[in-house]
Amino acid sequence: MNKRKHIFLDRDGVLNADVAPYVTAIDQLQIFPWTAPTLLRLHEAGFDMYVISNQQGVALGLTSRRFSTK
């Protein structure tokens, strides 16, 4: 039986820099240089990846669920 492997990753501080107080626009998102190569290695190792994130800025109305590029 082939069991699926899953990994859950937090966004802020794991995949990108934790910008204070909140990332409110796409141009503020600072992806770490090791993020893409690491995700590729996880994919090649057979992991299903899920990004989870508690975005308080969305709850407070400081940004929307969808980033704007404007």
C-alpha positions in Angstrom: 0.0 0.0 0.0 1.4 3.4 -1.0 0.7 5.9 1.7 0.7 9.6 0.8 3.1 11.9 2.6 1.8 15.3 3.7 3.6 18.3 4.9 1.9 21.5 6.3 3.9 24.7 6.1 3.3 28.0 7.7 3.7 31.0 5.4 5.2 33.9 7.5 8.6 33.1 8.9 8.8 29.7 7.1 8.3 30.4 3.3 8.8 34.1 3.5 10.0 36.8 5.8 7.6 37.8 8.6 7.0 41.4 7.7 5.7 43.6 10.6 2.9 44.4 11.1 1.3 42.6 8.1 1.9 42.0 4.4 -0.8 44.1 2.8 0.4 44.0 -0.8 2.2 41.5 -3.0 5.3 43.7 -3.4 5.8 43.4 0.4 6.1 39.6 0.3 9.7 38.6 0.7 10.1 35.0 -0.3 13.2 33.4 1.2 15.8 32.3 -1.5 15.7 28.7 -0.3 11.9 28.4 -0.5 11.5 27.3 -4.1 14.4 24.8 -4.1 13.1 23.3 -0.8 9.6 23.0 -2.1 10.9 21.3 -5.2 12.9 18.8 -3.1 9.8 18.0 -1.0 7.7 17.5 -4.2 10.4 15.2 -5.6 10.3 13.2 -2.4 6.6 12.6 -2.9 5.1 15.1 -0.4 1.7 16.7 -0.8 2.3 20.2 0.4 -0.2 22.5 2.1 0.4 26.1 3.1 -1.5 27.2 6.3 -1.5 30.7 7.6 -3.3 32.7 10.2 -3.6 36.0 8.5 -4.8 38.5 11.2 -4.4 41.3 8.7 -7.3 39.8 6.7 -9.4 39.5 9.8 -8.8 43.1 10.7 -9.6 44.3 7.2 -6.1 45.6 6.5 -5.8 43.4 3.4 -8.1 41.2 1.3 -7.8 37.4 0.8 -6.5 38.2 -2.6 -3.4 40.4 -3.0 -3.6 43.3 -5.4 -0.7 44.1 -7.7 -1.7 47.8 -7.9 
